[in-house]
Each structure stands twice: as structure tokens, then as C-alpha cells.
Amino acid sequence: MDLLALHHLTKTFGGLTAVKDVSFTVHQGAVVGLIGPNGAGKTTVFNLITGQYRPDQGEMSFAGVRLNDLRTHRIIALGIARTFQNIRLFQQLTVLENVLAGCHYRMHGGILDAMLHLPVQQREEQAAMEQALRELEFVGLDRQASTVAKNLAYGDQRRLEIARALATQPRLLILDEPAGGMNEQETAALIGLIGRIQARDITILLIEHDMRLVMRACEKLVVLEYGGKIAEGPPDQVRCDPRVIEAYLGADDET
């Protein structure tokens, strides 16, 4: 079943066409990689899906719901969460507080409940605390719950951002270069974490330049160049596509 569907998506900024007539689907439970050279339009696609931008043309749907005109908070409520190429944490807050911020997207108590600390608010706060601790244990940061986020190692900050996204209880997790800046050992651990997330029946769409991670973690790749899609299919098929090889490595004019 298609969880996410993009049809003929186009986005321009002035005279620049960042995304041009892009179509692809993401099946429920899959791990799909969106790859391509720098400037190919990958992050713009993510920003369109998550409501930072509005498409100029085309249609986007998630679980049958049209996304085109929805604001970011409504998209999160539908079950889409993301991380960012440049880590965006509350650096002065603790690890636990950062994940609790993600839990608050699913809390229903109103301002009055919070001001009066009514039982419904107390129950929600307790449930949020328990969930946040579970997510920290899941990504391996439970022993650092009281650490201020800015004091974490770089790879741990990446995992914390994933834990915060998971705390929103997503059906689709969008990861923007999750292995960026990681060493080989951290990348190997990330591949294992992606597998465990998929085992929770969470669908994953990711941008990544580390081809070892892409080939091991993804079951389908979508390749962009200059804003347009040039290839789509299983990793072993895509890696041999002449258009993909040319996009990444260039081609001799006489070839």
C-alpha cells in the first residue's frame, strides 16, 4: 500500500526550478532513499512534504490525505516526522527535555488543565515522561537523559534528534542526511537503528550521501538531478544505471 504519493511535483524559486515534475511513491513499511548530487532538489522535496514550502504544481498525499495546503503542525499530527541536515536541538535543554518536546505534539490537555494541574494533565505528563524514556532507551541514550544536549557527542546529537522525532509517534520518519558527520562505527550503529525503527512498522524516507548506508538500509532508491527524477528502483539496479553514474561521476563527452 502506498503511504506517501507524490505526483508531478514542481517547485520554483524565482527563475530557479528546484524540483521539476517529480513523481514517486513510498510503500507502508519501506525504507526508501532519495539520493542525488548536491543541489539536486532532495531537501526541497522534504520541505514540500513537511509543509515548509507549498508546491507550485503537482499533488502530495499521505495515507489518502492531500498534503498540499496543510501547515506543518497538521502534517505532524497526521503522522509525519523529520530530522534535519543541520541538527536542530534545544541545545540548552537536557536530552530528556528535548524528547519530551516531541511528546507534547500528542498531548491533548488545554491551558486551563496545565494551569490548574488537573488530573488529566498529570496523567498526560506521566505518559509523556514514560514514552520519552522509552525512546531514549530505544536509541541508546537513556543513561544520558539528564545531560544538556549541547554536551553530547555529535553522533549522539543525531540519535537524540531521531528520538525526538519518534516521540511524535510517526507513521513516516523523514531523515535528512542522518549519517552526516558520523564515523564508520557510528554509521554502522545507525544502520542498525534504522532497521529497528522499520521493525516498529515505521516507514522511512531518507536523504543520504553515504552509499554504504544507502545500499544496506534501503530497498528502493529515487535519484534526482537538477530537480528532476532520473532513476528509481532497487539499489542494485540503480547503481548500474548509466544516468546515475554520469550524475555522480560525470561522463566523457565521447562516451
Backbone hydrogen bonds in HBPLUS format (Angstrom, degrees):
<---DONOR---> <-ACCEPTOR-->    atom                        ^
c    i                          cat <-CA-CA->   ^        H-A-AA   ^      H-
h    n   atom  resd res      DA  || num        DHA   H-A  angle D-A-AA Bond
n    s   type  num  typ     dist DA aas  dist angle  dist       angle   num
A0028-GLN N   A0001-MET O   2.83 MM  27  5.78 159.2  1.87 171.1 176.9     1
A0003-LEU N   A0026-VAL O   2.85 MM  23  5.87 149.1  1.95 148.7 156.3     2
A0063-ALA N   A0003-LEU O   2.74 MM  60  4.93 160.2  1.77 147.1 153.6     3
A0004-LEU N   A0026-VAL O   3.21 MM  22  5.08 166.0  2.23 142.0 146.3     4
A0026-VAL N   A0004-LEU O   2.85 MM  22  5.08 155.4  1.91 149.0 151.2     5
A0005-ALA N   A0061-SER O   2.96 MM  56  5.33 159.5  2.00 154.6 156.7     6
A0061-SER N   A0005-ALA O   2.97 MM  56  5.33 153.8  2.04 150.5 157.6     7
A0006-LEU N   A0024-PHE O   2.92 MM  18  5.39 164.8  1.95 161.1 166.1     8
A0024-PHE N   A0006-LEU O   3.08 MM  18  5.39 141.5  2.23 129.6 139.1     9
A0007-HIS N   A0059-GLU O   2.86 MM  52  5.16 164.4  1.89 159.4 160.7    10
A0059-GLU N   A0007-HIS O   2.97 MM  52  5.16 154.1  2.03 142.3 150.5    11
A0009-LEU N   A0022-VAL O   2.83 MM  13  4.81 168.5  1.85 134.2 130.4    12
A0022-VAL N   A0009-LEU O   2.92 MM  13  4.81 161.8  1.96 133.3 132.3    13
A0010-THR N   A0057-GLN O   3.07 MM  47  5.04 154.1  2.14 136.3 130.9    14
A0056-ASP N   A0010-THR O   2.85 MM  46  5.67 148.2  1.95 154.3 163.0    15
A0057-GLN N   A0010-THR O   3.31 MM  47  5.04 154.5  2.38 135.1 134.5    16
A0011-LYS N   A0019-VAL O   2.85 MM   8  5.00 154.9  1.91 133.8 136.7    17
A0018-ALA N   A0011-LYS O   2.92 MM   7  5.77 128.3  2.19 147.0 162.4    18
A0019-VAL N   A0011-LYS O   3.20 MM   8  5.00 163.8  2.22 141.5 142.9    19
A0013-PHE N   A0016-LEU O   2.71 MM   3  5.14 160.6  1.75 155.9 162.6    20
A0016-LEU N   A0013-PHE O   3.01 MM   3  5.14 164.9  2.04 126.6 126.1    21
A0020-LYS N   A0227-GLY O   2.73 MM 207  5.19 169.0  1.74 130.0 127.4    22
A0030-ALA N   A0027-HIS O   3.15 MM   3  5.55 164.5  2.17 135.6 134.7    23
A0204-ILE N   A0030-ALA O   2.94 MM 174  6.31 170.6  1.95 161.2 164.4    24
A0219-GLU N   A0031-VAL O   2.93 MM 188  5.88 163.1  1.96 161.9 163.2    25
A0032-VAL N   A0204-ILE O   2.87 MM 172  6.24 164.1  1.90 155.3 157.4    26
A0206-LEU N   A0032-VAL O   2.90 MM 174  6.37 160.0  1.94 160.3 167.0    27
A0033-GLY N   A0220-LYS O   2.90 MM 187  6.33 163.9  1.92 158.5 161.3    28
A0222-VAL N   A0033-GLY O   2.80 MM 189  6.20 156.1  1.86 164.3 172.2    29
A0034-LEU N   A0206-LEU O   2.68 MM 172  5.90 165.9  1.70 158.8 162.4    30
A0035-ILE N   A0222-VAL O   2.86 MM 187  6.21 158.0  1.91 159.7 166.9    31
A0224-LEU N   A0035-ILE O   2.87 MM 189  6.30 160.8  1.91 159.4 163.3    32
A0040-ALA N   A0037-PRO O   3.16 MM   3  5.60 135.2  2.37 144.0 139.9    33
A0227-GLY N   A0040-ALA O   2.81 MM 187  5.03 132.9  2.04 120.5 128.4    34
A0045-VAL N   A0041-GLY O   3.11 MM   4  6.40 149.2  2.21 146.1 153.4    35
A0045-VAL N   A0042-LYS O   3.08 MM   3  5.27 120.8  2.45  99.3 113.3    36
A0046-PHE N   A0042-LYS O   3.18 MM   4  6.63 156.2  2.24 147.7 153.9    37
A0047-ASN N   A0043-THR O   2.85 MM   4  6.14 157.6  1.90 150.6 156.9    38
A0048-LEU N   A0044-THR O   2.92 MM   4  6.17 140.8  2.08 144.2 154.7    39
A0048-LEU N   A0045-VAL O   3.17 MM   3  5.09 125.0  2.49  93.4 107.5    40
A0049-ILE N   A0045-VAL O   3.00 MM   4  6.30 162.9  2.03 154.5 158.3    41
A0050-THR N   A0046-PHE O   3.01 MM   4  6.22 157.1  2.06 152.1 158.0    42
A0052-GLN N   A0047-ASN O   2.84 MM   5  4.94 127.0  2.13 149.2 157.5    43
A0053-TYR N   A0047-ASN O   3.15 MM   6  5.70 156.8  2.21 123.7 122.2    44
A0051-GLY N   A0048-LEU O   3.32 MM   3  5.32 165.9  2.34 103.5 107.4    45
A0067-LEU N   A0060-MET O   2.79 MM   7  5.34 169.8  1.80 138.8 141.8    46
A0062-PHE N   A0065-VAL O   2.82 MM   3  5.14 155.7  1.88 141.2 146.2    47
A0065-VAL N   A0062-PHE O   2.88 MM   3  5.14 166.8  1.90 115.5 119.2    48
A0070-LEU N   A0067-LEU O   3.04 MM   3  5.41 167.4  2.05 123.9 128.0    49
A0074-ARG N   A0071-ARG O   3.07 MM   3  5.48 127.0  2.36 108.1 121.4    50
A0075-ILE N   A0071-ARG O   3.09 MM   4  6.42 151.0  2.17 151.6 160.6    51
A0075-ILE N   A0072-THR O   3.08 MM   3  5.05 117.2  2.49  94.6 110.3    52
A0076-ILE N   A0072-THR O   2.92 MM   4  6.25 157.1  1.98 156.3 162.3    53
A0077-ALA N   A0073-HIS O   3.06 MM   4  6.22 154.2  2.13 135.8 142.9    54
A0078-LEU N   A0074-ARG O   3.05 MM   4  6.32 135.5  2.25 137.6 148.8    55
A0078-LEU N   A0075-ILE O   3.18 MM   3  5.10 128.4  2.46  92.3 105.7    56
A0080-ILE N   A0075-ILE O   3.38 MM   5  6.05 147.1  2.50 137.0 142.3    57
A0079-GLY N   A0076-ILE O   2.96 MM   3  5.25 136.7  2.15 103.5 115.8    58
A0171-ARG N   A0079-GLY O   2.74 MM  92  4.95 160.9  1.78 124.5 129.7    59
A0172-LEU N   A0079-GLY O   2.94 MM  93  6.26 158.7  1.98 167.3 172.8    60
A0081-ALA N   A0172-LEU O   2.99 MM  91  6.42 162.7  2.02 165.6 171.3    61
A0174-ILE N   A0081-ALA O   2.77 MM  93  6.08 164.4  1.80 150.4 155.9    62
A0083-THR N   A0174-ILE O   2.88 MM  91  6.41 139.4  2.04 158.2 170.7    63
A0093-LEU N   A0090-PHE O   3.00 MM   3  5.52 155.3  2.07 116.8 124.7    64
A0150-LYS N   A0091-GLN O   3.11 MM  59  4.74 147.0  2.22 143.9 134.1    65
A0149-ALA N   A0093-LEU O   2.87 MM  56  6.05 176.6  1.87 158.4 157.4    66
A0098-ASN N   A0094-THR O   3.01 MM   4  6.27 150.9  2.10 149.3 156.7    67
A0095-VAL N   A0147-THR O   2.79 MM  52  5.77 137.5  1.97 157.4 168.3    68
A0099-VAL N   A0095-VAL O   3.29 MM   4  6.64 154.0  2.36 147.3 153.1    69
A0096-LEU N   A0145-ALA O   2.94 MM  49  4.81 158.4  1.99 144.9 137.8    70
A0100-LEU N   A0096-LEU O   2.92 MM   4  6.20 155.2  1.98 152.3 160.3    71
A0101-ALA N   A0097-GLU O   3.09 MM   4  6.30 140.0  2.25 139.8 148.9    72
A0102-GLY N   A0099-VAL O   2.97 MM   3  5.22 127.7  2.26 102.0 115.2    73
A0103-CYS N   A0099-VAL O   3.14 MM   4  6.59 149.3  2.24 144.6 153.5    74
A0104-HIS N   A0100-LEU O   3.09 MM   4  6.36 141.7  2.25 148.5 157.1    75
A0105-TYR N   A0102-GLY O   3.29 MM   3  5.88 161.1  2.33 113.1 118.2    76
A0106-ARG N   A0103-CYS O   2.97 MM   3  5.82 162.0  2.00 124.7 129.7    77
A0107-MET N   A0104-HIS O   3.26 MM   3  5.05 167.4  2.27 101.2 104.8    78
A0114-ALA N   A0110-GLY O   3.11 MM   4  6.44 155.8  2.17 147.8 154.2    79
A0115-MET N   A0111-ILE O   2.86 MM   4  6.12 161.1  1.89 155.5 160.8    80
A0116-LEU N   A0112-LEU O   2.95 MM   4  6.05 164.4  1.98 154.1 157.6    81
A0117-HIS N   A0113-ASP O   2.79 MM   4  5.53 110.8  2.27 130.4 147.3    82
A0118-LEU N   A0113-ASP O   3.03 MM   5  5.13 152.3  2.11 139.0 146.9    83
A0121-GLN N   A0118-LEU O   2.90 MM   3  5.34 123.2  2.23 111.3 125.7    84
A0122-GLN N   A0118-LEU O   3.01 MM   4  6.36 155.0  2.07 152.3 160.4    85
A0123-ARG N   A0119-PRO O   2.88 MM   4  6.12 158.6  1.92 155.5 160.1    86
A0124-GLU N   A0120-VAL O   3.09 MM   4  6.27 157.3  2.14 141.1 147.2    87
A0125-GLU N   A0121-GLN O   2.92 MM   4  6.10 158.7  1.96 149.7 155.6    88
A0126-GLN N   A0122-GLN O   2.99 MM   4  6.17 155.8  2.05 144.8 151.2    89
A0127-ALA N   A0123-ARG O   2.95 MM   4  6.15 160.0  1.99 148.0 153.6    90
A0128-ALA N   A0124-GLU O   2.86 MM   4  6.04 155.6  1.92 147.6 154.5    91
A0129-MET N   A0125-GLU O   2.96 MM   4  6.15 156.7  2.02 145.3 151.2    92
A0130-GLU N   A0126-GLN O   3.03 MM   4  6.28 160.6  2.07 148.8 153.6    93
A0131-GLN N   A0127-ALA O   2.95 MM   4  6.16 158.3  2.00 147.8 153.9    94
A0132-ALA N   A0128-ALA O   2.86 MM   4  6.01 162.7  1.89 151.4 156.4    95
A0133-LEU N   A0129-MET O   3.06 MM   4  6.26 159.6  2.10 148.3 153.2    96
A0134-ARG N   A0130-GLU O   3.04 MM   4  6.27 148.4  2.14 141.2 150.1    97
A0135-GLU N   A0131-GLN O   2.91 MM   4  6.23 157.5  1.96 155.1 160.6    98
A0136-LEU N   A0132-ALA O   2.99 MM   4  6.24 154.5  2.06 146.8 153.9    99
A0137-GLU N   A0133-LEU O   2.99 MM   4  6.19 155.8  2.05 143.8 150.2   100
A0138-PHE N   A0134-ARG O   2.89 MM   4  6.09 151.2  1.97 144.5 153.2   101
A0139-VAL N   A0135-GLU O   3.10 MM   4  6.41 149.6  2.20 146.7 152.4   102
A0140-GLY N   A0136-LEU O   2.98 MM   4  5.99 112.2  2.45 134.5 151.3   103
A0141-LEU N   A0136-LEU O   2.70 MM   5  4.89 160.0  1.74 152.6 149.5   104
A0140-GLY N   A0137-GLU O   3.15 MM   3  4.90 147.3  2.26  94.6 104.4   105
A0144-GLN N   A0141-LEU O   2.97 MM   3  5.36 158.1  2.02 114.0 121.2   106
A0147-THR N   A0144-GLN O   3.01 MM   3  5.23 161.9  2.05 112.8 118.6   107
A0151-ASN N   A0148-VAL O   2.90 MM   3  5.62 156.7  1.95 124.6 132.1   108
A0152-LEU N   A0149-ALA O   3.09 MM   3  5.56 169.7  2.10 118.4 121.2   109
A0156-ASP N   A0153-ALA O   3.05 MM   3  5.24 119.1  2.44 101.3 116.7   110
A0157-GLN N   A0153-ALA O   2.95 MM   4  6.31 146.8  2.06 153.5 163.9   111
A0157-GLN N   A0154-TYR O   3.09 MM   3  5.13 120.8  2.46  95.7 110.6   112
A0158-ARG N   A0154-TYR O   3.13 MM   4  6.53 150.2  2.22 149.1 156.9   113
A0159-ARG N   A0155-GLY O   3.13 MM   4  6.47 155.2  2.19 142.3 148.5   114
A0160-LEU N   A0156-ASP O   2.84 MM   4  6.08 147.8  1.94 145.4 154.9   115
A0161-GLU N   A0157-GLN O   3.03 MM   4  6.27 154.6  2.09 146.1 151.7   116
A0162-ILE N   A0158-ARG O   3.17 MM   4  6.52 150.1  2.27 143.3 151.3   117
A0163-ALA N   A0159-ARG O   2.89 MM   4  6.21 155.2  1.95 147.1 154.1   118
A0164-ARG N   A0160-LEU O   2.92 MM   4  6.21 158.2  1.97 153.5 158.5   119
A0165-ALA N   A0161-GLU O   3.08 MM   4  6.31 155.3  2.14 142.1 148.6   120
A0166-LEU N   A0162-ILE O   2.88 MM   4  6.16 156.8  1.93 152.0 158.7   121
A0167-ALA N   A0163-ALA O   3.00 MM   4  6.22 137.0  2.19 141.7 153.1   122
A0168-THR N   A0165-ALA O   3.16 MM   3  5.66 158.6  2.21 110.6 116.9   123
A0169-GLN N   A0166-LEU O   2.93 MM   3  5.40 159.9  1.97 117.7 122.2   124
A0203-THR N   A0171-ARG O   2.91 MM  32  6.08 155.7  1.97 159.4 152.5   125
A0173-LEU N   A0203-THR O   2.77 MM  30  6.15 165.9  1.79 162.9 165.0   126
A0205-LEU N   A0173-LEU O   3.02 MM  32  6.38 158.5  2.07 150.6 155.4   127
A0175-LEU N   A0205-LEU O   2.92 MM  30  6.35 154.2  1.99 148.3 156.8   128
A0207-ILE N   A0175-LEU O   2.87 MM  32  6.33 154.5  1.94 162.2 170.2   129
A0177-GLU N   A0207-ILE O   2.75 MM  30  5.11 140.6  1.91 128.6 138.5   130
A0180-GLY N   A0177-GLU O   3.11 MM   3  5.34 164.6  2.14 112.3 116.7   131
A0182-MET N   A0179-ALA O   2.97 MM   3  5.31 166.0  1.99 133.9 134.3   132
A0187-THR N   A0183-ASN O   2.91 MM   4  6.13 154.0  1.98 154.5 162.5   133
A0188-ALA N   A0184-GLU O   3.02 MM   4  6.24 156.2  2.08 145.6 151.4   134
A0189-ALA N   A0185-GLN O   3.09 MM   4  6.38 154.1  2.16 145.0 151.8   135
A0190-LEU N   A0186-GLU O   2.92 MM   4  6.17 145.3  2.04 140.9 151.0   136
A0191-ILE N   A0187-THR O   2.98 MM   4  6.32 152.2  2.05 150.9 157.3   137
A0192-GLY N   A0188-ALA O   3.26 MM   4  6.59 154.7  2.32 142.7 148.7   138
A0193-LEU N   A0189-ALA O   2.96 MM   4  6.28 149.8  2.05 143.4 152.3   139
A0194-ILE N   A0190-LEU O   2.85 MM   4  6.15 158.5  1.90 156.6 161.3   140
A0195-GLY N   A0191-ILE O   3.14 MM   4  6.41 155.1  2.21 143.8 150.1   141
A0196-ARG N   A0192-GLY O   3.06 MM   4  6.39 148.4  2.16 144.3 152.8   142
A0197-ILE N   A0193-LEU O   2.89 MM   4  6.18 151.7  1.97 151.6 159.7   143
A0198-GLN N   A0194-ILE O   2.96 MM   4  6.21 162.2  2.00 150.7 155.2   144
A0199-ALA N   A0195-GLY O   3.02 MM   4  6.23 144.0  2.15 137.4 147.4   145
A0200-ARG N   A0197-ILE O   2.96 MM   3  5.25 149.3  2.06 105.6 115.4   146
A0201-ASP N   A0198-GLN O   2.89 MM   3  5.23 147.8  1.99 119.2 121.1   147
A0213-LEU N   A0210-ASP O   3.13 MM   3  5.57 121.1  2.50 106.8 119.2   148
A0214-VAL N   A0210-ASP O   3.11 MM   4  6.45 164.0  2.14 150.0 154.9   149
A0215-MET N   A0211-MET O   2.92 MM   4  5.90 165.8  1.94 144.0 147.5   150
A0216-ARG N   A0212-ARG O   3.13 MM   4  6.19 147.5  2.25 139.9 148.3   151
A0217-ALA N   A0213-LEU O   2.81 MM   4  5.77 156.7  1.87 157.7 163.4   152
A0218-CYS N   A0214-VAL O   3.08 MM   4  5.50 159.5  2.12 140.1 144.9   153
A0221-LEU N   A0233-GLY O   2.79 MM  12  5.51 163.1  1.82 152.4 156.0   154
A0233-GLY N   A0221-LEU O   2.99 MM  12  5.51 151.4  2.07 150.1 158.3   155
A0223-VAL N   A0231-ALA O   2.90 MM   8  5.12 175.9  1.90 146.7 146.7   156
A0230-ILE N   A0223-VAL O   2.88 MM   7  5.76 162.3  1.91 152.1 158.0   157
A0225-GLU N   A0228-GLY O   2.86 MM   3  5.46 154.0  1.92 154.0 162.2   158
A0228-GLY N   A0225-GLU O   3.01 MM   3  5.46 162.7  2.04 124.5 123.9   159
A0237-GLN N   A0234-PRO O   3.03 MM   3  5.39 128.6  2.31 109.4 122.9   160
A0238-VAL N   A0234-PRO O   2.96 MM   4  6.19 165.2  1.98 161.4 166.3   161
A0239-ARG N   A0235-PRO O   2.94 MM   4  5.99 164.0  1.96 156.5 159.7   162
A0240-CYS N   A0237-GLN O   3.28 MM   3  5.62 146.3  2.40 104.2 113.1   163
A0241-ASP N   A0238-VAL O   3.03 MM   3  5.14 162.5  2.07 109.7 115.3   164
A0244-VAL N   A0241-ASP O   3.02 MM   3  5.32 124.2  2.34 106.4 120.3   165
A0245-ILE N   A0241-ASP O   3.03 MM   4  6.36 162.8  2.06 159.3 164.5   166
A0246-GLU N   A0242-PRO O   2.94 MM   4  6.08 159.2  1.98 145.7 151.3   167
A0247-ALA N   A0243-ARG O   2.98 MM   4  6.11 151.9  2.06 137.1 145.0   168
A0248-TYR N   A0244-VAL O   3.06 MM   4  6.29 154.8  2.13 151.3 156.6   169
A0249-LEU N   A0245-ILE O   2.79 MM   4  5.71 161.5  1.83 151.4 157.9   170
A0250-GLY N   A0246-GLU O   2.68 MM   4  4.30 141.8  1.82 120.4 128.2   171
A0255-THR N   A0252-ASP O   2.88 MM   3  5.19 158.9  1.93 112.5 119.7   172
